[in-house]
Amino acid sequence: MNTLVIDGGTLITPEVVIKGGRVVIGEGTIVAVGALGATDFPAVAEVIRADGLYVCPGFIDLQMNGAAGFDVLDGTEEALTAIARFNISHATTSFLPTLISSPIEKMTAVVKHVRNLQRKSVSGSKILGVHLEGPYISPAQIGAHDPRYVRLPAREEVETLLDYSDIIRVITAAPEVPDVIDMCREFVHRGTVASIGHSNATYDEVLAAVDSGFTMVTHIYSVMSSMMRVGPRKVAGVLEAALLLDELSVGVIGDGFHVPEPFMKLVLKAKGTGKAILVTDAIRATGLTDGKYVLGTNEDERFALVENGVAMTPDRTLYAGSVTTMDVCVRNAVSLGGIELKDAVAMATINPAKLIHMENEVGSLEQGKKADLVILDRELKPVYTIINGEVVFKRGCTQSPV
C-alpha cells in the first residue's frame, strides 16, 4: 500500500484546527499530522491537494437502520453491502447497523450474519458492531416499533443475546421495564453500551439505571418521558434526566426535524458538545424519493410514509426514523446549533468513538489511528472519503471554502 498524503487542507480535530495542514497515511494508518513543512513524506507518495477544503476524521453513525432501499433486518449480504456503500458518499466511514424490535430469532440471526460479514469485511463503510434498539422497551413509548415484538427480557433470550455481546456495541432499552436493569448490567460488564430509549422512566428510575452502568440516552426528545404529574406533584422524566446528568451522553438525530433549532441549542447548552452524539436513525427510504416504505422486514407490514423528506408513521402522528445522512447532520449542527465546525465534527467522530470505547482506533486525526478520513467543501459536502488509507469516494469536482 503506497503512502497517501493529504496536503494543504484545513485539518479539523476536536482540540485544534490546523490551517494549511498535512496528513500522511501509510499502510492504512495515519503516520503524521501537522502543518505543511512539519511533516515529510516520500517522493513517490500519492498526493491529494486539499487547499481550501476541510479534512476531518470519518463520521461514525451509531444508529442506522437502513438506506438505499434496504434495511439491516433484511439480513442479507446484499442489504448490508448496499447500506455500507451508500454511506461513503455521505462521509460516514463506519456505523452500527441498527435493529428495531423484532422476533428474537430474527434479531439473533441478523446479529450473527452481521458478525460474519464484519469478519469478511463488507465493501463500503466499516461495520463496528450492531445496535439493538429494543425489544425491551416501554409499550407506553413504542414509537414506530411493532407492539407485537415489545416484551420483557426472558432469561433464555438474554442468554442468547449475551453470546453476541462481542458485537453488540449498544443496546437501547427502557430501565423501568422489569428485569431490564439486571440484563443491561450484564451487557455493560461485557463492554456493551446501555442506552435509555423508548422509555417512560421517572428521574429516579434513570438514576438507578445510571448507577447500573447506563451511559447514553437514545435519540433525545423522541419517545421518552418528560415532566409528568402524580396528583399535584411534578415528576421529572427521561428528558430532564438526560439534560441534567453529566454521566449521560445523548444521541441527537440531526435531520432538523426530530431536534429543531431551539431544542438543538438547548441540548448543546445543557450537555456541551462533548456529551452530544449525532446519529441519523436512517431507514431504508434514505437516498430514495418520497413514498411508502416498509419498516423492518416485509413480513411485518409496518410502514413509513416519506413526504418532503420527512419519514412518518402512516397516520402522520409520529416520526418513523429519518431519511437523513451524517453529512447533513453535521451541517445542521453548525447551522441550527450555532456551534463551530470542529465541535460539530466531534459530535460525529470522537464522541461516538469514545462512547463505544473505540477512540484509540478511530474518531480523530491522530498518529497511529486508522486512516478513515473525509474531505469536505465550503458547504460541508463530501469531496473525498478515505477508509483504511484508500480513496473509496471522490466527487467529480471540488469547490474552495475560502
C-alpha positions as CSV (number, residue, x, y, z in Angstrom):
1,M,0.0,0.0,0.0
2,N,1.6,3.3,-1.1
3,T,1.9,6.4,1.0
4,L,-1.0,8.8,0.6
5,V,-0.6,12.5,1.6
6,I,-3.5,15.0,2.0
7,D,-1.8,18.4,1.6
8,G,-2.9,21.9,2.2
9,G,-6.3,21.5,3.8
10,T,-7.7,22.8,7.0
11,L,-7.5,19.9,9.4
12,I,-10.4,19.7,11.9
13,T,-9.7,18.0,15.2
14,P,-11.5,18.3,18.5
15,E,-8.5,20.0,20.1
16,V,-7.1,22.2,17.3
17,V,-7.8,23.5,13.8
18,I,-4.7,23.5,11.6
19,K,-4.9,25.7,8.5
20,G,-2.7,24.6,5.7
21,G,-2.2,21.2,7.2
22,R,-0.8,17.8,6.1
23,V,-1.9,14.2,6.8
24,V,0.5,11.4,5.9
25,I,-1.0,7.9,5.6
26,G,0.8,4.6,5.3
27,E,-0.4,1.0,5.5
28,G,-3.9,2.2,6.3
29,T,-2.8,4.2,9.3
30,I,-2.2,7.9,10.0
31,V,1.5,8.3,10.1
32,A,1.8,12.0,10.7
33,V,-0.5,15.0,11.2
34,G,0.7,18.6,11.3
35,A,1.4,21.9,9.5
36,L,2.9,21.9,6.0
37,G,6.7,21.5,6.2
38,A,6.4,20.0,9.7
39,T,5.8,16.5,8.3
40,D,7.8,14.9,5.5
41,F,6.7,12.2,3.1
42,P,8.3,10.0,0.4
43,A,8.7,11.5,-3.1
44,V,6.7,8.5,-4.5
45,A,3.7,9.3,-2.4
46,E,0.2,9.9,-3.9
47,V,-0.8,13.4,-3.1
48,I,-4.4,14.8,-2.7
49,R,-4.4,18.6,-2.8
50,A,-6.9,19.8,-0.3
51,D,-6.2,23.6,-0.5
52,G,-9.2,25.4,0.8
53,L,-11.0,22.2,1.9
54,Y,-11.7,20.8,5.3
55,V,-10.0,17.5,6.3
56,C,-11.9,15.6,9.0
57,P,-12.0,12.2,10.7
58,G,-14.5,9.9,9.1
59,F,-18.0,10.2,10.5
60,I,-19.4,7.4,12.8
61,D,-23.1,6.7,12.9
62,L,-24.2,4.7,15.9
63,Q,-27.9,4.4,14.8
64,M,-28.6,3.4,11.2
65,N,-31.4,1.1,10.3
66,G,-31.1,1.2,6.5
67,A,-30.7,3.1,3.3
68,A,-30.9,2.8,-0.5
69,G,-34.0,0.6,-0.3
70,F,-32.5,-1.9,2.2
71,D,-32.9,-2.5,6.0
72,V,-30.5,-4.2,8.3
73,L,-33.3,-6.6,9.3
74,D,-33.3,-7.8,5.7
75,G,-30.4,-9.9,7.0
76,T,-28.6,-10.3,3.7
77,E,-25.1,-9.5,2.5
78,E,-26.7,-7.5,-0.4
79,A,-28.6,-5.3,2.1
80,L,-25.6,-4.6,4.4
81,T,-23.3,-4.0,1.4
82,A,-25.7,-1.6,-0.2
83,I,-26.1,0.4,3.1
84,A,-22.3,0.4,3.6
85,R,-21.7,1.6,0.1
86,F,-24.4,4.3,0.4
87,N,-22.6,5.7,3.4
88,I,-19.3,6.5,1.8
89,S,-20.8,9.3,-0.4
90,H,-22.1,10.9,2.8
91,A,-18.9,11.0,4.8
92,T,-19.8,8.0,7.0
93,T,-16.7,5.8,7.3
94,S,-18.1,3.4,10.0
95,F,-21.5,2.6,11.5
96,L,-23.6,0.4,13.7
97,P,-26.3,-1.5,11.8
98,T,-29.3,-1.0,14.0
99,L,-32.2,-3.5,14.5
100,I,-35.5,-2.3,15.8
101,S,-37.8,-4.6,17.9
102,S,-38.3,-7.9,16.1
103,P,-38.8,-11.6,17.0
104,I,-35.7,-12.7,19.0
105,E,-35.0,-15.4,16.4
106,K,-34.8,-12.8,13.7
107,M,-32.7,-10.4,15.7
108,T,-30.1,-13.1,16.7
109,A,-30.0,-14.4,13.1
110,V,-29.2,-10.9,11.8
111,V,-26.7,-10.2,14.5
112,K,-24.9,-13.5,13.7
113,H,-25.0,-12.5,10.0
114,V,-23.5,-9.1,10.7
115,R,-20.7,-10.7,12.8
116,N,-19.8,-13.0,9.9
117,L,-19.8,-10.1,7.4
118,Q,-17.8,-7.9,9.7
119,R,-15.1,-10.6,9.7
120,K,-15.4,-10.9,6.0
121,S,-15.1,-7.1,5.5
122,V,-18.0,-5.6,3.6
123,S,-17.1,-3.0,0.9
124,G,-18.1,0.5,1.9
125,S,-18.2,2.0,5.4
126,K,-16.9,-0.2,8.2
127,I,-19.3,-2.2,10.4
128,L,-18.2,-1.6,14.0
129,G,-20.8,-3.8,15.6
130,V,-24.6,-3.7,16.0
131,H,-27.1,-1.6,17.9
132,L,-30.1,-3.4,19.3
133,E,-32.9,-0.8,19.6
134,G,-35.3,-2.9,21.5
135,P,-37.2,-5.2,22.0
136,Y,-37.1,-4.5,25.8
137,I,-38.8,-1.1,25.6
138,S,-41.9,0.6,27.1
139,P,-45.2,-0.1,25.5
140,A,-46.1,3.5,26.5
141,Q,-43.2,4.9,24.4
142,I,-43.3,2.5,21.5
143,G,-43.0,5.0,18.7
144,A,-42.9,3.3,15.3
145,H,-41.9,-0.1,16.7
146,D,-44.2,-3.1,16.2
147,P,-46.0,-3.7,19.5
148,R,-46.2,-7.4,18.8
149,Y,-42.4,-7.7,19.4
150,V,-42.1,-5.5,22.5
151,R,-41.6,-7.7,25.6
152,L,-39.9,-8.4,28.9
153,P,-36.4,-9.8,28.9
154,A,-36.9,-13.6,29.4
155,R,-33.8,-15.2,30.8
156,E,-33.3,-17.6,27.9
157,E,-33.4,-14.8,25.4
158,V,-30.9,-12.7,27.4
159,E,-28.5,-15.7,27.5
160,T,-28.8,-16.0,23.7
161,L,-28.1,-12.3,23.2
162,L,-25.2,-12.3,25.6
163,D,-23.5,-14.9,23.3
164,Y,-23.2,-12.0,20.8
165,S,-22.0,-9.3,23.3
166,D,-18.7,-9.1,21.4
167,I,-20.5,-7.5,18.5
168,I,-23.5,-5.8,20.3
169,R,-22.0,-2.4,20.9
170,V,-25.2,-0.6,22.0
171,I,-28.4,-1.8,23.4
172,T,-31.4,0.5,23.8
173,A,-33.8,-0.4,26.5
174,A,-36.3,1.1,29.0
175,P,-34.9,0.7,32.5
176,E,-38.3,0.9,34.2
177,V,-39.3,-2.4,32.4
178,P,-38.9,-5.3,34.9
179,D,-35.5,-7.1,34.7
180,V,-34.1,-4.7,32.2
181,I,-31.6,-3.1,34.6
182,D,-30.3,-6.6,35.6
183,M,-30.0,-7.6,31.9
184,C,-28.2,-4.4,30.9
185,R,-25.8,-4.7,33.9
186,E,-24.6,-8.0,32.3
187,F,-24.2,-6.4,28.9
188,V,-22.3,-3.4,30.4
189,H,-20.0,-5.9,32.2
190,R,-19.1,-7.3,28.8
191,G,-18.4,-4.0,27.2
192,T,-21.8,-3.1,25.6
193,V,-23.1,0.5,26.0
194,A,-26.6,0.5,27.7
195,S,-28.7,3.3,26.4
196,I,-32.1,4.6,27.7
197,G,-34.7,4.8,24.9
198,H,-38.3,4.3,24.2
199,S,-38.7,4.8,27.9
200,N,-41.3,6.1,30.3
201,A,-38.9,6.1,33.2
202,T,-39.0,8.7,36.0
203,Y,-36.0,10.6,37.1
204,D,-35.4,8.2,40.0
205,E,-35.5,5.2,37.6
206,V,-33.0,6.9,35.4
207,L,-30.7,7.4,38.4
208,A,-31.0,3.7,39.1
209,A,-30.1,3.0,35.5
210,V,-27.0,5.2,35.7
211,D,-25.9,3.5,38.9
212,S,-26.2,0.2,37.0
213,G,-24.0,1.4,34.1
214,F,-26.2,3.1,31.6
215,T,-24.2,5.9,29.8
216,M,-26.4,7.1,27.0
217,V,-29.9,8.3,26.1
218,T,-31.1,7.2,22.6
219,H,-32.4,10.0,20.3
220,I,-33.2,12.8,22.7
221,Y,-36.7,14.3,22.5
222,S,-38.1,11.2,20.8
223,V,-40.3,8.6,22.5
224,M,-39.2,9.4,26.1
225,S,-41.0,10.6,29.2
226,S,-40.7,14.2,30.3
227,M,-42.3,16.2,33.2
228,M,-45.4,14.3,34.4
229,R,-47.8,14.9,37.3
230,V,-48.6,12.4,40.1
231,G,-51.5,14.2,41.7
232,P,-50.2,17.8,42.2
233,R,-46.6,16.6,42.3
234,K,-44.3,17.2,39.3
235,V,-42.0,14.3,38.5
236,A,-39.1,14.6,36.1
237,G,-38.7,12.0,33.3
238,V,-36.0,10.8,30.9
239,L,-35.7,14.1,29.1
240,E,-34.9,16.1,32.2
241,A,-32.5,13.5,33.4
242,A,-30.8,13.4,30.1
243,L,-30.2,17.1,30.1
244,L,-29.2,17.2,33.7
245,L,-27.0,14.2,34.4
246,D,-23.3,14.5,33.3
247,E,-23.0,10.8,33.2
248,L,-25.3,10.5,30.2
249,S,-24.4,11.2,26.6
250,V,-27.3,11.9,24.3
251,G,-28.0,10.8,20.7
252,V,-29.2,13.7,18.5
253,I,-31.0,12.9,15.3
254,G,-29.6,15.7,13.2
255,D,-32.2,15.8,10.4
256,G,-33.5,19.2,11.7
257,F,-37.0,17.8,12.4
258,H,-36.5,15.5,15.4
259,V,-34.5,18.2,17.1
260,P,-35.5,21.6,15.8
261,E,-33.3,24.7,16.3
262,P,-34.3,25.7,19.8
263,F,-34.2,22.2,21.1
264,M,-30.7,21.7,19.4
265,K,-29.5,24.8,21.2
266,L,-30.9,23.7,24.5
267,V,-29.2,20.2,24.2
268,L,-25.9,21.8,23.4
269,K,-26.2,24.4,26.2
270,A,-27.1,21.7,28.8
271,K,-24.8,18.9,27.7
272,G,-22.0,20.8,25.9
273,T,-20.8,19.4,22.6
274,G,-18.7,16.7,24.4
275,K,-21.8,14.7,25.5
276,A,-23.8,15.1,22.3
277,I,-23.6,12.5,19.6
278,L,-25.0,12.9,16.1
279,V,-27.0,10.0,14.7
280,T,-29.2,9.5,11.6
281,D,-31.7,6.9,12.7
282,A,-31.9,6.4,8.9
283,I,-34.4,3.9,7.4
284,R,-34.5,2.1,4.1
285,A,-36.1,5.1,2.3
286,T,-32.9,7.1,2.9
287,G,-31.5,8.2,-0.5
288,L,-34.8,7.5,-2.3
289,T,-37.8,9.6,-3.3
290,D,-40.9,10.3,-1.3
291,G,-43.3,7.4,-0.9
292,K,-44.4,4.5,1.3
293,Y,-41.6,2.2,2.6
294,V,-41.5,-0.9,4.8
295,L,-40.1,-0.5,8.3
296,G,-38.1,-3.6,9.3
297,T,-38.9,-6.6,7.1
298,N,-41.6,-7.1,4.5
299,E,-43.5,-9.7,6.6
300,D,-44.1,-7.2,9.4
301,E,-46.4,-4.9,7.4
302,R,-45.1,-1.8,9.2
303,F,-44.6,1.2,7.0
304,A,-43.2,4.7,7.0
305,L,-44.6,7.5,4.8
306,V,-42.0,9.8,3.5
307,E,-43.2,13.3,2.5
308,N,-41.0,16.2,1.6
309,G,-38.0,14.3,3.0
310,V,-39.7,13.5,6.4
311,A,-40.4,9.9,7.5
312,M,-43.6,9.5,9.5
313,T,-46.0,6.8,10.6
314,P,-48.8,6.4,8.0
315,D,-51.2,8.4,10.3
316,R,-48.7,11.2,10.3
317,T,-48.6,11.4,14.1
318,L,-45.0,10.3,14.7
319,Y,-41.7,10.4,13.0
320,A,-40.6,7.0,11.8
321,G,-36.8,7.2,11.8
322,S,-35.3,9.6,9.3
323,V,-34.0,9.8,5.7
324,T,-31.0,12.0,6.7
325,T,-27.3,11.3,6.4
326,M,-24.3,12.1,8.6
327,D,-23.0,15.0,6.4
328,V,-26.4,16.6,6.7
329,C,-26.4,16.1,10.5
330,V,-23.1,17.9,10.8
331,R,-24.2,20.8,8.6
332,N,-27.4,21.1,10.8
333,A,-25.4,21.0,14.0
334,V,-23.5,24.1,12.7
335,S,-26.5,25.9,11.3
336,L,-29.1,25.0,13.9
337,G,-26.9,24.6,17.0
338,G,-24.8,27.7,16.3
339,I,-21.6,25.9,17.1
340,E,-18.1,25.8,15.5
341,L,-17.4,23.2,12.8
342,K,-14.8,21.5,15.0
343,D,-17.4,20.9,17.6
344,A,-20.0,19.6,15.2
345,V,-17.3,17.2,13.7
346,A,-16.5,16.0,17.3
347,M,-20.2,15.1,17.7
348,A,-19.9,12.8,14.6
349,T,-16.5,11.4,15.3
350,I,-14.6,11.3,18.6
351,N,-17.8,11.5,20.8
352,P,-19.3,8.3,19.3
353,A,-15.9,6.6,19.2
354,K,-15.4,7.3,23.0
355,L,-18.9,6.1,23.8
356,I,-18.3,2.7,22.3
357,H,-14.7,2.5,23.6
358,M,-13.0,2.7,20.1
359,E,-11.3,6.1,20.5
360,N,-7.9,4.5,20.3
361,E,-8.7,3.3,16.8
362,V,-10.9,5.9,15.1
363,G,-12.6,9.3,15.7
364,S,-9.8,11.8,15.3
365,L,-6.8,12.8,13.1
366,E,-4.0,11.4,15.2
367,Q,-0.9,9.4,14.5
368,G,-1.4,5.7,14.9
369,K,-5.2,5.7,14.3
370,K,-7.0,4.1,11.3
371,A,-6.8,6.3,8.2
372,D,-10.5,6.9,8.0
373,L,-11.0,10.5,6.8
374,V,-13.3,12.7,4.8
375,I,-12.6,15.9,2.9
376,L,-15.4,18.5,2.8
377,D,-16.0,21.6,0.6
378,R,-17.1,25.0,1.8
379,E,-20.7,23.8,2.1
380,L,-19.5,20.9,4.2
381,K,-20.4,18.4,1.5
382,P,-18.1,15.4,0.9
383,V,-15.5,15.6,-1.8
384,Y,-13.4,12.6,-0.8
385,T,-14.0,9.6,1.6
386,I,-11.0,7.6,2.6
387,I,-11.2,4.3,4.5
388,N,-8.1,2.5,5.7
389,G,-6.0,4.8,3.6
390,E,-7.9,4.0,0.4
391,V,-10.0,6.6,-1.5
392,V,-13.4,5.0,-1.7
393,F,-15.4,8.0,-2.8
394,K,-14.3,11.0,-4.9
395,R,-16.8,13.6,-6.1
396,G,-16.4,14.9,-9.6
397,C,-15.5,18.5,-8.9
398,T,-14.3,20.5,-5.8
399,Q,-15.0,23.9,-4.5
400,S,-12.8,26.2,-2.4
401,P,-14.3,27.0,1.0
402,V,-12.3,30.2,1.4
